[in-house]
Amino acid sequence: MNPTQMIFILIYLLTILISVTRIVPMSVAALVGALLTAWFGLQYNVFSYEQASGFIDMRLIGLLIGVMIVVEVAQRSGLFRFGALYAIRASKGNPARLFISICVVSAAVSMFLSDTTAMFIMAAATVTITKLLDYDPIPYVLSTAIMVNLSGTSTLIGSEGNMIIGVGTGMSFTDFINYLTICEVILWGLTIFALYMLFKSRLGEKKVLPKYDPWESVENKKLFYRSTLVLVLLIVLFLTLENLGVGPEAVALGCAILALVLSGLDPTEIFKGLDWETVFFIAGFMFVVGGLERTGILNDVSTQLSQLAGGNPLKATMATLWLSGLVSIVVSNIAVALTFIPIITGVSSLNSAAVRSALVLGTNLGGATTPLSGEVCMMTVGTLKREGVSLSFSEFTKAGLTTTMIQLGFASLYLILRFGLGV
Amino acid sequence: MVKKWVEKWLKSRKIKAESEYDEAKREFEMAMGKPSITIKVEIPTGFEDLRVEFLSLEKDERFLEEVKDLVKKRLAPKRPRQS
């Protein structure tokens, strides 16, 4: 390893370390990393100015912003709150049904919203109903966090990590569905079952639910219908994308414009509500990885991994799944996805549907293992503390580690069967 | 200085997260639990010298009970009569 490569590795590791410890905002850490990458890269002629301008994939940024606008409009219409209220009412006060309803609706809401926004909504719903029924909020809120993290594995827009992998490796919306839908459905079932078994004795007695009409919570019915229509249109267009001859970012941005026009909402307010922290983190970190790639380090890692796998797709797939899954316990899944893409696309033997699916599963499944695994986990502890309930590190980790290991274990089995590995 | 900056940043993040959570929770409480209203009342003209006393009404339990009684008085006639 030469000194230039060492400088770029140091910048990469420092960016990761600072974004994990959250000493400064993740976006600032990534942007400083990008600045240092640009300075050293141009200084030592690792890349030219023209090459550097291609490090940030604008298709990915377009896809992210487009989806964020459509979802922000839908959120302001009360669509996701309506879903949560409806699911709670459907439980009819039976704690087991309430628990399952909350788990399912948390996962469903998180398929569209970012994990943190989904957690805000679902934690608020869960805390309110458990308080009203005098239930222990820990099983419900903790399960909400685990389901929010799990959900969205099988769709291109399910998480930022998925969008990065989709655009970076060319996995389409239909590829995600074809390869991963069955896996995600079974993972939901397994995770809910495991959480139910863990918390069965703490769910509380059957009680009478307060009477309410979820429809009354929707203030602007016209906005509700229109935003739902745009959201459905977005999914339909993603499914038929191959016939349109355009990329997912074009569909997302087109639907975002439609959402802005049809909603009649103040666009300034919508833009303010977008998760710019994530957008700038992704842009900055993409630049850091772009610089690292130009030094040839990632290509070396890719070649070594390929040699280690010895052309065996089973080994390559399992290594990708478990490595990305375990690293995601500590590091943001966005950073993991951005780092792994040049590695798996660098060598053709690694760039298979099985390895790509393993990366999607790995980056999605590791994020709710300990209270420090990510923003959603920290929010869980913070929300409960705010309600006067203390959730210990070990209690969180017991549930988080159990579900993560079940999920990664099943994902391994699924990948072997789905792609006929080792046969 | 760095420590102060970090503390300030952590505090600002906490406030933003808490306000978003509180807003979401208020909406669910309005839908499922007991709804509440927030009314803005300005100090009446001619009472400007009693600023401190006026502001303390916000936490005056007797005053709040009187407001609740006023709400009941207003709502009672609007209840449909049972035959």
Interface residues (C-beta under 8 A of the other chain):
Chain A: I23 V24 P25 R81 A84 L85 I88 F120 I121 A123 A124 A125 V127 T128 I129 K131 L132 P210 Y212 P214 E216 S217 M379 G382 T383 R386
Chain B: V6 W9 R13 K14 A17 E18 E20 Y21 A24 K25 E27 F28 E29 M30 A31 M32 G33
